[in-house]
Amino acid sequence: MATHNELGKKGEQLAVDFLLKNNYNIMARNYRFDKAEVDIIAQKEDILAIVEVKTRSSVDFGNPQDFVKPKQIKNLVKAVDEYVTANNL
């Protein structure tokens, strides 16, 4: 496995650990719909948290949040809408 893939998996696991520590239930990981993949869907009471993990070893190339583009956000919204509908949430 390539180093960047390993870093990404480690970042996702850190995010899951953080959510679990804060009493969220992990509903889905790597949920795919159409062209989108949602890294983590978690729930705590009436809060549904949609998490896109962007792991970087440094900020030399920019902040992680700057790498989520509008088209990706649009696709994520479609995927989450499908997840909510399919799971009667």
Secondary structure, DSSP 8 states (H G I E B T S, - for coil): --HHHHHHHHHHHHHHHHHHHTT-EEEEEEEEETTEEEEEEEEETTEEEEE-----S-STT--GGGG--HHHHHHHHHHHHHHHHHTT-
